[in-house]
Amino acid sequence: MLRYENKTSAFSTFLLDIDKLMEEGLTPVFGLEDVGGYGRALAQFLAEHGQVVKEVNPALSYAERKSHMTTQKSDSWDAECVARILLNKLNHLPVAKPNDLYWRYNNWLLEEMH
């Protein structure tokens, strides 16, 4: 399992490492559960670098977790559930589009409140 910090300075290394793992002729597809909050910067980085990024609704990953006999809550189990959804519903998942207008508006509201 690969682990990286969720910060923009780590994203290039992440993408280079993924590229090294890819067999010739294959194209990675990234599934992210959160493209508006913590996952927004990664989604934006990947999209700007020509990667396919699909948005996985948190309700789908929750249902996937609950569909197994042993339910657990951890980052690695969440990632596996998102990967299962990505594999099973690839053609039905929307392309991730981090909404900068929404992001800017929320940041403006936070600044106005302080």
All heavy atoms as an XYZ file, in Angstrom:
924
protein
N       0.847     -1.178      0.000
C       0.000      0.000      0.000
C       0.890      1.237      0.000
O       1.872      1.313      0.726
C      -0.899      0.007      1.240
C      -1.759      1.237      1.285
S      -2.704      1.528      2.797
C      -3.631      0.050      2.946
N       0.516      2.183     -0.822
C       1.229      3.454     -0.883
C       0.527      4.455      0.028
O      -0.695      4.510      0.060
C       1.240      3.996     -2.309
C       1.831      3.085     -3.381
C       1.628      3.705     -4.755
C       3.296      2.836     -3.117
N       1.302      5.248      0.733
C       0.736      6.289      1.601
C       1.456      7.599      1.341
O       2.679      7.627      1.235
C       0.875      5.923      3.072
C      -0.030      4.810      3.500
C       0.119      4.587      5.003
N      -0.706      3.485      5.404
C      -1.852      3.619      6.058
N      -2.267      4.809      6.408
N      -2.568      2.572      6.384
N       0.662      8.658      1.267
C       1.199      9.995      1.029
C       0.435     10.983      1.891
O      -0.738     10.772      2.184
C       1.034     10.401     -0.443
C       1.746      9.467     -1.379
C       1.117      8.325     -1.851
C       3.046      9.718     -1.763
C       1.776      7.451     -2.693
C       3.710      8.850     -2.614
C       3.070      7.716     -3.068
O       3.729      6.853     -3.901
N       1.105     12.051      2.251
C       0.416     13.119      2.959
C      -0.498     13.844      1.974
O      -0.182     13.949      0.790
C       1.424     14.102      3.556
C       2.213     13.517      4.711
C       3.063     14.585      5.356
O       2.497     15.487      5.992
O       4.294     14.508      5.196
N      -1.607     14.324      2.481
C      -2.559     15.053      1.637
C      -2.143     16.522      1.588
O      -2.771     17.384      2.180
C      -3.988     14.901      2.172
C      -5.001     15.521      1.242
O      -4.705     15.836      0.098
N      -6.204     15.702      1.742
N      -1.049     16.759      0.864
C      -0.589     18.129      0.666
C      -0.013     18.233     -0.740
O       0.546     17.267     -1.276
C       0.416     18.556      1.731
C       1.652     17.713      1.844
C       2.508     18.194      3.006
C       3.812     17.426      3.056
N       4.655     17.902      4.135
N      -0.152     19.391     -1.328
C       0.207     19.563     -2.729
C       1.666     19.226     -3.021
O       1.969     18.771     -4.117
C      -0.105     20.997     -3.203
O       0.536     21.927     -2.326
C      -1.589     21.265     -3.212
N       2.546     19.395     -2.067
C       3.956     19.090     -2.304
C       4.200     17.586     -2.490
O       5.228     17.194     -3.038
C       4.821     19.629     -1.166
O       4.454     19.033      0.060
N       3.270     16.743     -2.070
C       3.419     15.288     -2.215
C       2.748     14.743     -3.471
O       2.987     13.600     -3.854
C       2.846     14.593     -0.980
N       1.928     15.549     -4.123
C       1.127     15.048     -5.242
C       1.971     14.636     -6.445
O       1.668     13.646     -7.109
C       0.075     16.076     -5.674
C      -0.959     16.370     -4.630
C      -1.746     17.503     -4.744
C      -1.165     15.547     -3.543
C      -2.720     17.790     -3.800
C      -2.122     15.824     -2.575
C      -2.906     16.951     -2.709
N       3.035     15.367     -6.748
C       3.881     15.019     -7.892
C       4.549     13.670     -7.680
O       4.608     12.840     -8.593
C       4.939     16.091     -8.135
O       4.336     17.281     -8.582
N       5.061     13.449     -6.481
C       5.684     12.164     -6.154
C       4.669     11.042     -6.268
O       4.960      9.973     -6.816
C       6.274     12.207     -4.729
O       7.219     13.267     -4.653
C       6.940     10.893     -4.372
N       3.478     11.269     -5.772
C       2.396     10.286     -5.857
C       2.143      9.907     -7.313
O       2.106      8.724     -7.666
C       1.129     10.866     -5.209
C      -0.123     10.105     -5.516
C      -0.329      8.836     -4.997
C      -1.103     10.664     -6.320
C      -1.490      8.134     -5.287
C      -2.275      9.978     -6.604
C      -2.466      8.706     -6.088
N       2.005     10.897     -8.172
C       1.701     10.646     -9.579
C       2.863      9.926    -10.275
O       2.644      9.013    -11.077
C       1.365     11.957    -10.286
C       0.568     11.853    -11.569
C      -0.671     10.989    -11.421
C       0.185     13.243    -12.046
N       4.093     10.296     -9.943
C       5.263      9.605    -10.513
C       5.304      8.142    -10.074
O       5.604      7.254    -10.877
C       6.556     10.316    -10.106
C       6.829     11.654    -10.779
C       8.023     12.352    -10.127
C       7.050     11.479    -12.276
N       4.994      7.883     -8.812
C       4.997      6.510     -8.309
C       3.890      5.677     -8.964
O       4.089      4.503     -9.268
C       4.853      6.491     -6.789
C       6.119      6.970     -6.092
O       7.177      7.075     -6.753
O       6.048      7.251     -4.877
N       2.737      6.277     -9.180
C       1.651      5.575     -9.872
C       2.084      5.231    -11.291
O       1.862      4.117    -11.768
C       0.362      6.431     -9.893
C      -0.201      6.604     -8.476
C      -0.686      5.832    -10.823
C      -0.604      5.328     -7.786
N       2.728      6.182    -11.953
C       3.192      5.966    -13.315
C       4.169      4.787    -13.385
O       4.129      3.990    -14.323
C       3.841      7.245    -13.848
C       4.121      7.168    -15.332
O       3.211      6.767    -16.092
O       5.242      7.521    -15.744
N       5.033      4.654    -12.388
C       5.996      3.547    -12.355
C       5.291      2.200    -12.191
O       5.792      1.174    -12.657
C       6.981      3.737    -11.197
C       7.945      4.883    -11.390
C       8.801      5.048    -10.145
C       9.573      6.353    -10.171
N      10.265      6.598     -8.893
N       4.154      2.181    -11.523
C       3.423      0.939    -11.278
C       2.556      0.502    -12.455
O       2.160     -0.660    -12.539
C       2.531      1.092    -10.040
C       3.247      1.287     -8.715
C       2.245      1.608     -7.617
C       4.044      0.037     -8.364
N       2.255      1.419    -13.340
C       1.340      1.127    -14.439
C       2.020      0.290    -15.512
O       3.137      0.575    -15.906
C       0.805      2.421    -15.073
C      -0.056      3.256    -14.150
S      -1.449      2.370    -13.444
C      -2.334      1.874    -14.904
N       1.309     -0.742    -15.938
C       1.794     -1.540    -17.066
C       1.525     -0.767    -18.346
O       0.571      0.017    -18.422
C       1.073     -2.880    -17.096
C       1.406     -3.763    -15.913
C       0.683     -5.104    -15.975
O       0.320     -5.542    -17.084
O       0.484     -5.689    -14.904
N       2.352     -0.994    -19.349
C       2.198     -0.278    -20.616
C       0.819     -0.543    -21.213
O       0.311     -1.663    -21.193
C       3.286     -0.698    -21.600
C       3.330      0.191    -22.810
C       4.604      0.028    -23.599
O       5.656     -0.278    -22.999
O       4.533      0.216    -24.813
N       0.213      0.524    -21.690
C      -1.106      0.411    -22.311
C      -2.262      0.615    -21.350
O      -3.408      0.706    -21.774
N      -1.972      0.666    -20.058
C      -3.029      0.884    -19.071
C      -3.059      2.350    -18.652
O      -2.027      3.012    -18.598
C      -2.818      0.005    -17.837
C      -2.924     -1.494    -18.053
C      -2.681     -2.232    -16.737
C      -4.286     -1.873    -18.619
N      -4.232      2.822    -18.317
C      -4.414      4.193    -17.856
C      -5.035      4.155    -16.463
O      -6.070      3.518    -16.284
C      -5.364      4.964    -18.803
O      -4.815      4.938    -20.116
C      -5.551      6.399    -18.344
N      -4.410      4.819    -15.506
C      -5.015      4.822    -14.165
C      -6.298      5.650    -14.149
O      -6.444      6.619    -14.891
C      -3.937      5.458    -13.283
C      -3.145      6.305    -14.217
C      -3.191      5.622    -15.552
N      -7.220      5.239    -13.298
C      -8.436      6.003    -13.034
C      -8.493      6.170    -11.527
O      -8.385      5.196    -10.782
C      -9.701      5.275    -13.541
C     -10.948      6.059    -13.169
C      -9.630      5.043    -15.039
N      -8.651      7.401    -11.080
C      -8.662      7.701     -9.654
C     -10.094      7.910     -9.192
O     -10.864      8.627     -9.835
C      -7.834      8.962     -9.372
C      -6.386      8.798     -9.729
C      -5.925      9.098    -11.008
C      -5.481      8.325     -8.797
C      -4.597      8.938    -11.359
C      -4.136      8.159     -9.132
C      -3.697      8.460    -10.409
N     -10.447      7.285     -8.088
C     -11.758      7.470     -7.481
C     -11.587      8.173     -6.153
O     -10.864      7.692     -5.279
N     -12.230      9.317     -6.015
C     -12.132     10.086     -4.773
C     -13.516     10.285     -4.185
O     -14.455     10.646     -4.894
C     -11.481     11.448     -5.031
C     -10.053     11.425     -5.567
C      -9.579     12.836     -5.845
C      -9.129     10.736     -4.589
N     -13.603     10.059     -2.894
C     -14.879     10.218     -2.206
C     -15.167     11.689     -1.910
O     -16.302     12.114     -1.896
C     -14.835      9.413     -0.908
C     -16.148      9.342     -0.193
C     -16.059      8.513      1.056
O     -15.233      8.833      1.941
O     -16.817      7.547      1.154
N     -14.142     12.451     -1.680
C     -14.319     13.845     -1.278
C     -13.563     14.750     -2.248
O     -12.352     14.852     -2.172
C     -13.787     14.030      0.147
C     -13.838     15.472      0.619
O     -14.542     16.286      0.003
O     -13.159     15.779      1.615
N     -14.276     15.380     -3.159
C     -13.615     16.277     -4.110
C     -13.923     17.736     -3.806
O     -13.547     18.623     -4.551
C     -13.983     15.943     -5.578
C     -13.532     14.549     -5.929
C     -15.459     16.134     -5.829
N     -14.599     17.981     -2.694
C     -14.950     19.346     -2.335
C     -14.249     19.836     -1.083
O     -14.136     21.022     -0.854
N     -13.753     18.922     -0.276
C     -13.107     19.289      0.981
C     -11.652     18.862      0.964
O     -10.832     19.395      0.219
N     -11.327     17.848      1.775
C      -9.946     17.378      1.887
C      -9.395     16.834      0.575
O      -8.199     16.907      0.325
C      -9.828     16.298      2.966
C      -9.991     16.823      4.365
C     -11.028     16.373      5.173
C      -9.113     17.764      4.875
C     -11.184     16.860      6.463
C      -9.258     18.263      6.158
C     -10.294     17.800      6.944
O     -10.449     18.279      8.211
N     -10.242     16.291     -0.269
C      -9.786     15.721     -1.530
C      -9.767     16.691     -2.688
O      -9.337     16.352     -3.790
N     -10.208     17.911     -2.458
C     -10.327     18.898     -3.531
C      -8.993     19.185     -4.204
O      -8.886     19.183     -5.434
C     -10.916     20.194     -2.998
C     -11.030     21.266     -4.060
C     -11.489     22.594     -3.441
N     -11.333     23.655     -4.402
C     -10.188     24.274     -4.668
N      -9.091     23.950     -4.042
N     -10.137     25.223     -5.575
N      -7.950     19.424     -3.434
C      -6.648     19.773     -4.007
C      -6.094     18.618     -4.838
O      -5.556     18.838     -5.924
C      -5.667     20.160     -2.897
N      -6.239     17.393     -4.355
C      -5.759     16.242     -5.110
C      -6.567     16.069     -6.391
O      -6.001     15.834     -7.461
C      -5.815     14.967     -4.269
C      -5.371     13.692     -4.983
C      -3.935     13.817     -5.490
C      -5.524     12.492     -4.055
N      -7.886     16.193     -6.297
C      -8.735     16.066     -7.481
C      -8.349     17.108     -8.522
O      -8.227     16.801     -9.715
C     -10.211     16.208     -7.097
N      -8.128     18.310     -8.076
C      -7.761     19.394     -8.980
C      -6.383     19.130     -9.607
O      -6.197     19.295    -10.817
C      -7.768     20.714     -8.227
C      -7.698     21.925     -9.114
C      -7.978     23.196     -8.323
O      -7.617     23.300     -7.158
N      -8.618     24.146     -8.954
N      -5.427     18.715     -8.804
C      -4.082     18.409     -9.297
C      -4.133     17.311    -10.355
O      -3.537     17.433    -11.428
C      -3.171     17.978     -8.137
C      -1.814     17.525     -8.571
C      -0.792     18.437     -8.756
C      -1.563     16.184     -8.811
C       0.467     18.022     -9.171
C      -0.314     15.754     -9.230
C       0.709     16.678     -9.407
N      -4.838     16.226    -10.046
C      -4.913     15.111    -10.988
C      -5.579     15.525    -12.301
O      -5.098     15.193    -13.388
C      -5.663     13.934    -10.352
C      -4.948     13.240     -9.191
C      -5.876     12.263     -8.498
C      -3.669     12.567     -9.663
N      -6.678     16.263    -12.192
C      -7.378     16.714    -13.395
C      -6.497     17.635    -14.227
O      -6.448     17.518    -15.461
C      -8.678     17.414    -13.008
N      -5.778     18.532    -13.581
C      -4.883     19.450    -14.292
C      -3.728     18.720    -14.976
O      -3.126     19.248    -15.903
C      -4.333     20.506    -13.334
C      -5.364     21.535    -12.909
C      -4.873     22.462    -11.820
O      -3.737     22.281    -11.317
O      -5.639     23.370    -11.442
N      -3.424     17.509    -14.506
C      -2.348     16.712    -15.095
C      -2.908     15.613    -16.005
O      -2.246     14.601    -16.248
C      -1.446     16.139    -13.998
C      -0.577     17.181    -13.384
N      -1.012     18.041    -12.395
C       0.708     17.543    -13.657
C      -0.035     18.868    -12.076
N       1.021     18.595    -12.827
N      -4.114     15.826    -16.503
C      -4.693     14.942    -17.505
C      -5.140     13.580    -17.020
O      -5.318     12.666    -17.826
N      -5.336     13.435    -15.722
C      -5.754     12.150    -15.173
C      -7.287     12.041    -15.143
O      -7.987     13.049    -15.037
C      -5.197     11.973    -13.755
C      -3.691     12.047    -13.676
C      -3.014     10.988    -14.521
O      -3.322      9.805    -14.437
N      -2.082     11.417    -15.363
N      -7.770     10.815    -15.205
C      -9.208     10.553    -15.095
C      -9.532     10.451    -13.605
O      -8.966      9.618    -12.891
C      -9.598      9.244    -15.813
C     -11.083      8.962    -15.636
C      -9.222      9.316    -17.282
N     -10.430     11.320    -13.141
C     -10.802     11.342    -11.729
C     -12.321     11.211    -11.638
O     -13.058     12.014    -12.195
C     -10.363     12.662    -11.036
C     -10.675     12.611     -9.548
C      -8.886     12.926    -11.274
N     -12.765     10.182    -10.931
C     -14.191      9.941    -10.743
C     -14.569     10.257     -9.301
O     -13.821      9.979     -8.367
C     -14.535      8.476    -11.049
C     -14.308      8.076    -12.484
C     -15.382      8.652    -13.370
C     -15.359      8.026    -14.752
N     -16.643      8.084    -15.393
N     -15.742     10.831     -9.137
C     -16.249     11.160     -7.809
C     -17.124     10.013     -7.304
O     -18.053      9.586     -7.978
C     -17.057     12.443     -7.867
C     -17.562     12.897     -6.524
C     -18.230     14.255     -6.580
O     -18.261     14.879     -7.652
O     -18.734     14.684     -5.529
N     -16.798      9.517     -6.117
C     -17.551      8.434     -5.494
C     -18.377      9.020     -4.352
O     -17.821      9.558     -3.393
C     -16.616      7.318     -4.966
C     -17.405      6.246     -4.247
C     -15.806      6.724     -6.108
N     -19.674      8.939     -4.489
C     -20.578      9.463     -3.464
C     -20.332      8.729     -2.142
O     -20.274      7.497     -2.119
C     -22.022      9.264     -3.931
C     -23.015      9.929     -3.019
O     -23.010      9.705     -1.808
N     -23.877     10.733     -3.581
N     -20.195      9.457     -1.029
C     -19.958      8.817      0.272
C     -21.050      7.812      0.654
O     -20.774      6.844      1.352
C     -19.930      9.985      1.256
C     -19.599     11.180      0.441
C     -20.164     10.921     -0.927
N     -22.261      8.010      0.179
C     -23.338      7.050      0.471
C     -23.036      5.689     -0.154
O     -23.370      4.645      0.419
C     -24.676      7.584     -0.035
N     -22.383      5.695     -1.310
C     -22.014      4.434     -1.957
C     -20.939      3.701     -1.164
O     -21.013      2.478     -0.994
C     -21.532      4.681     -3.385
C     -22.559      5.166     -4.388
C     -21.891      5.523     -5.711
C     -23.637      4.111     -4.603
N     -19.933      4.422     -0.697
C     -18.876      3.762      0.071
C     -19.401      3.293      1.432
O     -19.001      2.234      1.925
C     -17.649      4.661      0.230
O     -17.986      5.876      0.832
N     -20.322      4.039      2.014
C     -20.952      3.624      3.273
C     -21.713      2.317      3.057
O     -21.584      1.368      3.849
C     -21.893      4.725      3.766
C     -22.666      4.345      5.004
C     -22.075      4.435      6.257
C     -23.975      3.899      4.921
C     -22.772      4.081      7.402
C     -24.690      3.550      6.055
C     -24.083      3.640      7.301
O     -24.782      3.283      8.420
N     -22.482      2.253      1.979
C     -23.246      1.039      1.672
C     -22.306     -0.136      1.402
O     -22.589     -1.269      1.816
C     -24.160      1.278      0.480
N     -21.204      0.129      0.739
C     -20.220     -0.931      0.468
C     -19.629     -1.459      1.765
O     -19.491     -2.662      1.953
C     -19.114     -0.401     -0.449
C     -18.029     -1.399     -0.776
C     -18.498     -2.573     -1.601
O     -19.472     -2.440     -2.375
O     -17.870     -3.656     -1.490
N     -19.287     -0.565      2.691
C     -18.755     -0.998      3.999
C     -19.769     -1.855      4.732
O     -19.441     -2.886      5.303
C     -18.392      0.214      4.859
C     -17.023      0.753      4.646
C     -16.576      1.689      5.763
N     -17.520      2.721      6.130
C     -17.667      3.882      5.505
N     -16.926      4.161      4.442
N     -18.527      4.767      5.921
N     -21.022     -1.417      4.727
C     -22.075     -2.117      5.476
C     -22.476     -3.439      4.836
O     -23.121     -4.262      5.469
C     -23.312     -1.219      5.616
C     -23.072      0.014      6.456
C     -22.722     -0.369      7.869
C     -22.496      0.844      8.729
N     -22.073      0.509     10.072
N     -22.104     -3.649      3.568
C     -22.493     -4.877      2.876
C     -21.615     -6.066      3.244
O     -21.854     -7.176      2.795
C     -22.469     -4.660      1.357
O     -21.140     -4.563      0.892
N     -20.610     -5.860      4.070
C     -19.716     -6.936      4.475
C     -20.014     -7.361      5.906
O     -20.456     -6.560      6.723
C     -18.254     -6.485      4.336
C     -17.873     -6.240      2.909
N     -17.407     -7.230      2.093
C     -17.928     -5.121      2.147
C     -17.188     -6.743      0.888
N     -17.493     -5.460      0.898
N     -19.756     -8.631      6.168
C     -20.047     -9.191      7.494
C     -19.322     -8.434      8.600
O     -19.895     -8.117      9.611
C     -19.641    -10.670      7.545
C     -20.452    -11.548      6.623
S     -22.071    -11.891      7.273
C     -21.689    -13.127      8.474
N     -18.050     -8.174      8.383
C     -17.268     -7.457      9.366
C     -17.168     -6.014      8.916
O     -16.576     -5.728      7.888
C     -15.850     -8.048      9.484
O     -15.963     -9.433      9.743
C     -15.065     -7.372     10.573
N     -17.785     -5.138      9.665
C     -17.693     -3.728      9.311
C     -16.591     -3.093     10.145
O     -16.458     -3.360     11.329
C     -19.024     -2.989      9.532
O     -19.407     -3.142     10.896
C     -20.098     -3.539      8.618
N     -15.810     -2.299      9.503
C     -14.724     -1.601     10.177
C     -14.632     -0.204      9.599
O     -15.176      0.076      8.551
C     -13.408     -2.354      9.992
C     -13.094     -2.693      8.545
C     -11.827     -3.511      8.413
O     -10.854     -3.270      9.110
N     -11.834     -4.467      7.510
N     -13.960      0.656     10.304
C     -13.788      2.025      9.829
C     -12.319      2.368      9.959
O     -11.790      2.530     11.048
C     -14.658      2.985     10.652
C     -14.559      4.432     10.228
C     -15.255      4.671      8.904
C     -15.302      6.150      8.599
N     -14.660      6.506      7.356
N     -11.649      2.419      8.805
C     -10.245      2.817      8.765
C      -9.989      3.402      7.386
O     -10.752      3.166      6.440
C      -9.320      1.622      9.019
O      -9.376      0.712      7.938
N      -8.913      4.140      7.256
C      -8.586      4.736      5.964
C      -8.365      3.672      4.897
O      -8.822      3.822      3.758
C      -7.347      5.622      6.081
C      -7.618      6.907      6.837
O      -8.798      7.271      6.991
O      -6.644      7.552      7.277
N      -7.671      2.585      5.254
C      -7.387      1.552      4.253
C      -8.667      0.818      3.842
O      -8.847      0.493      2.664
C      -6.324      0.576      4.755
O      -6.758     -0.068      5.930
N      -9.570      0.563      4.778
C     -10.837     -0.099      4.442
C     -11.713      0.845      3.607
O     -12.340      0.414      2.634
C     -11.564     -0.549      5.700
C     -12.878     -1.218      5.440
C     -14.102     -0.807      5.880
C     -13.121     -2.413      4.681
N     -15.079     -1.666      5.435
C     -14.498     -2.656      4.697
C     -12.300     -3.285      3.971
C     -15.085     -3.745      4.039
C     -12.885     -4.368      3.322
C     -14.257     -4.588      3.367
N     -11.731      2.114      3.943
C     -12.475      3.089      3.138
C     -11.936      3.125      1.710
O     -12.709      3.149      0.746
C     -12.386      4.491      3.747
C     -13.245      4.646      4.992
O     -14.047      3.735      5.281
O     -13.113      5.683      5.656
N     -10.609      3.111      1.568
C      -9.989      3.140      0.241
C     -10.362      1.888     -0.554
O     -10.648      1.973     -1.751
C      -8.475      3.261      0.372
N     -10.383      0.757      0.117
C     -10.769     -0.479     -0.573
C     -12.226     -0.425     -1.021
O     -12.551     -0.849     -2.141
C     -10.546     -1.687      0.335
C     -10.814     -2.996     -0.375
C     -10.494     -4.212      0.462
O      -9.599     -4.147      1.325
O     -11.155     -5.247      0.237
N     -13.087      0.103     -0.194
C     -14.498      0.223     -0.565
C     -14.680      1.170     -1.750
O     -15.455      0.885     -2.673
C     -15.329      0.682      0.633
S     -15.496     -0.590      1.904
N     -13.967      2.277     -1.757
C     -14.029      3.220     -2.877
C     -13.503      2.537     -4.140
O     -14.082      2.685     -5.223
C     -13.249      4.517     -2.560
C     -13.077      5.374     -3.806
C     -13.973      5.317     -1.474
N     -12.430      1.749     -4.009
C     -11.881      1.037     -5.168
C     -12.877      0.023     -5.715
O     -13.023     -0.119     -6.934
C     -10.576      0.345     -4.777
N     -13.597     -0.680     -4.842
C     -14.607     -1.643     -5.300
C     -15.715     -0.935     -6.083
O     -16.168     -1.425     -7.106
C     -15.223     -2.366     -4.104
C     -14.323     -3.363     -3.454
C     -14.984     -3.897     -2.190
N     -14.057     -4.620     -1.377
C     -14.026     -5.947     -1.298
N     -14.882     -6.667     -1.975
N     -13.145     -6.532     -0.528
N     -16.135      0.208     -5.573
C     -17.177      0.980     -6.262
C     -16.664      1.458     -7.611
O     -17.361      1.398     -8.621
C     -17.641      2.154     -5.382
C     -18.352      1.617     -4.147
C     -18.547      3.100     -6.161
C     -18.472      2.600     -3.025
N     -15.431      1.924     -7.627
C     -14.822      2.396     -8.869
C     -14.804      1.276     -9.912
O     -15.145      1.496    -11.078
C     -13.410      2.902     -8.587
C     -12.681      3.598     -9.714
C     -13.419      4.854    -10.162
C     -11.273      3.952     -9.278
N     -14.431      0.079     -9.497
C     -14.399     -1.055    -10.420
C     -15.795     -1.451    -10.905
O     -16.004     -1.744    -12.073
C     -13.740     -2.265     -9.744
C     -12.232     -2.206     -9.609
C     -11.730     -3.338     -8.722
C     -11.573     -2.276    -10.971
N     -16.740     -1.472     -9.977
C     -18.079     -1.972    -10.305
C     -18.985     -0.949    -10.975
O     -19.943     -1.329    -11.649
C     -18.765     -2.503     -9.041
C     -18.063     -3.724     -8.495
O     -17.546     -4.544     -9.243
N     -18.023     -3.846     -7.182
N     -18.724      0.328    -10.772
C     -19.627      1.362    -11.278
C     -18.909      2.433    -12.100
O     -19.397      3.552    -12.226
C     -20.363      2.018    -10.110
C     -21.220      1.064     -9.303
C     -21.977      1.788     -8.216
C     -22.793      0.869     -7.360
N     -23.830      0.142     -8.049
N     -17.763      2.094    -12.647
C     -16.917      3.063    -13.335
C     -17.695      3.913    -14.338
O     -17.590      5.136    -14.346
C     -15.758      2.355    -14.039
C     -14.804      3.259    -14.816
C     -14.105      4.236    -13.873
C     -13.787      2.426    -15.572
N     -18.474      3.291    -15.178
C     -19.178      4.024    -16.234
C     -20.344      4.863    -15.722
O     -20.886      5.677    -16.462
C     -19.658      3.068    -17.313
C     -18.496      2.436    -18.053
O     -17.441      3.047    -18.198
N     -18.667      1.208    -18.497
N     -20.727      4.657    -14.471
C     -21.863      5.395    -13.904
C     -21.438      6.523    -12.971
O     -22.268      7.337    -12.570
C     -22.797      4.438    -13.157
C     -23.300      3.332    -14.026
N     -24.252      3.522    -14.996
C     -22.954      2.025    -14.089
C     -24.484      2.380    -15.611
N     -23.714      1.452    -15.086
N     -20.166      6.557    -12.613
C     -19.679      7.589    -11.696
C     -19.379      8.871    -12.460
O     -18.827      8.828    -13.559
C     -18.415      7.112    -10.982
C     -18.576      5.915    -10.049
C     -17.205      5.442     -9.573
C     -19.472      6.249     -8.882
N     -19.718     10.015    -11.862
C     -19.427     11.280    -12.543
C     -17.935     11.625    -12.483
O     -17.223     11.215    -11.561
C     -20.237     12.306    -11.737
C     -20.358     11.701    -10.375
C     -20.406     10.209    -10.589
N     -17.500     12.351    -13.485
C     -16.138     12.885    -13.471
C     -16.077     13.942    -12.373
O     -16.984     14.769    -12.236
C     -15.785     13.497    -14.845
C     -14.459     14.229    -14.791
C     -15.774     12.419    -15.917
N     -15.034     13.885    -11.575
C     -14.888     14.837    -10.471
C     -14.624     16.230    -11.026
O     -13.785     16.413    -11.897
C     -13.744     14.407     -9.557
N     -15.357     17.193    -10.490
C     -15.186     18.593    -10.894
C     -15.166     19.456     -9.643
O     -16.209     19.924     -9.193
C     -16.334     19.019    -11.810
C     -16.347     18.268    -13.118
C     -17.507     18.700    -13.968
C     -17.523     17.867    -15.235
N     -18.722     18.047    -16.010
N     -13.984     19.627     -9.058
C     -13.916     20.492     -7.877
C     -14.455     21.874     -8.239
O     -14.017     22.482     -9.206
C     -12.426     20.552     -7.549
C     -11.821     19.401     -8.266
C     -12.689     19.114     -9.451
N     -15.405     22.342     -7.481
C     -16.090     23.589     -7.794
C     -15.393     24.757     -7.106
O     -15.593     25.000     -5.929
C     -17.550     23.493     -7.360
C     -18.369     24.651     -7.865
O     -17.852     25.724     -8.136
N     -19.653     24.428     -7.991
N     -14.566     25.468     -7.878
C     -13.818     26.585     -7.309
C     -14.721     27.719     -6.853
O     -14.451     28.381     -5.858
C     -12.800     27.124     -8.314
C     -11.593     26.215     -8.435
O     -11.368     25.419     -7.516
O     -10.887     26.307     -9.439
N     -15.819     27.957     -7.567
C     -16.729     29.027     -7.172
C     -17.300     28.738     -5.789
O     -17.318     29.600     -4.917
C     -17.857     29.186     -8.191
C     -18.860     30.292     -7.921
C     -18.144     31.650     -7.870
C     -19.934     30.307     -8.987
N     -17.735     27.508     -5.550
C     -18.252     27.103     -4.253
C     -17.171     27.241     -3.192
O     -17.393     27.750     -2.111
C     -18.761     25.668     -4.329
C     -19.218     25.093     -3.016
C     -20.460     25.428     -2.481
C     -18.412     24.213     -2.303
C     -20.875     24.897     -1.275
C     -18.818     23.683     -1.105
C     -20.045     24.032     -0.596
O     -20.457     23.510      0.599
N     -15.956     26.801     -3.511
C     -14.828     26.856     -2.584
C     -14.514     28.297     -2.184
O     -14.354     28.625     -1.027
C     -13.619     26.195     -3.248
C     -12.396     26.139     -2.387
C     -11.326     26.960     -2.440
C     -12.123     25.205     -1.342
N     -10.397     26.601     -1.506
C     -10.865     25.536     -0.820
C     -12.819     24.142     -0.813
C     -10.294     24.816      0.219
C     -12.239     23.436      0.223
C     -10.999     23.778      0.726
N     -14.452     29.181     -3.166
C     -14.150     30.584     -2.889
C     -15.244     31.229     -2.044
O     -14.975     32.004     -1.145
C     -13.961     31.350     -4.195
C     -12.673     31.029     -4.883
C     -12.479     31.894     -6.121
N     -11.405     31.363     -6.909
C     -11.496     31.029     -8.180
N     -12.627     31.203     -8.817
N     -10.470     30.542     -8.820
N     -16.509     30.923     -2.359
C     -17.625     31.484     -1.615
C     -17.566     31.047     -0.153
O     -17.718     31.864      0.749
C     -18.956     31.052     -2.248
C     -20.159     31.552     -1.498
C     -20.514     32.897     -1.560
C     -20.925     30.697     -0.725
C     -21.612     33.376     -0.870
C     -22.020     31.163     -0.037
C     -22.368     32.495     -0.106
O     -23.447     32.957      0.584
N     -17.301     29.767      0.091
C     -17.214     29.274      1.465
C     -16.054     29.920      2.209
O     -16.175     30.268      3.378
C     -17.075     27.757      1.487
C     -18.396     27.062      1.305
O     -19.445     27.661      1.505
N     -18.355     25.827      0.903
N     -14.907     30.067      1.548
C     -13.769     30.725      2.196
C     -14.089     32.180      2.500
O     -13.712     32.705      3.545
C     -12.515     30.615      1.321
C     -11.908     29.243      1.387
O     -12.200     28.472      2.284
N     -11.079     28.934      0.419
N     -14.774     32.864      1.576
C     -15.178     34.247      1.802
C     -16.110     34.331      3.012
O     -15.950     35.204      3.868
C     -15.875     34.800      0.552
C     -16.434     36.167      0.762
C     -15.761     37.350      0.722
C     -17.790     36.495      1.068
N     -16.616     38.394      0.972
C     -17.877     37.891      1.188
C     -18.952     35.727      1.237
C     -19.055     38.537      1.492
C     -20.136     36.371      1.540
C     -20.176     37.772      1.654
N     -17.067     33.399      3.111
C     -17.980     33.403      4.256
C     -17.231     33.220      5.568
O     -17.517     33.903      6.557
C     -19.023     32.276      4.111
C     -20.196     32.546      3.198
C     -21.085     31.306      3.113
C     -21.008     33.726      3.686
N     -16.280     32.293      5.582
C     -15.488     32.055      6.791
C     -14.717     33.312      7.197
O     -14.631     33.652      8.376
C     -14.539     30.874      6.605
C     -15.210     29.511      6.552
C     -14.172     28.450      6.174
C     -15.848     29.166      7.887
N     -14.130     33.989      6.203
C     -13.376     35.199      6.490
C     -14.302     36.308      7.031
O     -13.926     37.031      7.939
C     -12.666     35.691      5.233
C     -11.505     34.815      4.833
C     -10.945     35.186      3.481
O     -11.373     36.193      2.888
O     -10.063     34.443      3.002
N     -15.483     36.418      6.477
C     -16.439     37.426      6.898
C     -16.921     37.190      8.335
O     -17.212     38.121      9.064
C     -17.645     37.471      5.957
C     -17.339     38.029      4.585
C     -16.903     39.475      4.632
O     -17.595     40.281      5.286
O     -15.887     39.818      4.007
N     -16.976     35.926      8.737
C     -17.449     35.565     10.075
C     -16.423     35.881     11.148
O     -16.750     36.008     12.303
C     -17.835     34.074     10.122
C     -19.027     33.763      9.234
S     -19.326     31.999      9.076
C     -19.920     31.605     10.708
N     -15.169     36.006     10.750
C     -14.104     36.242     11.750
C     -13.787     37.685     11.812
O     -13.598     38.592     11.616
C     -12.873     35.442     11.401
C     -13.071     33.984     11.653
N     -14.250     33.325     11.467
C     -12.213     33.022     12.068
C     -14.133     32.041     11.753
N     -12.891     31.840     12.119
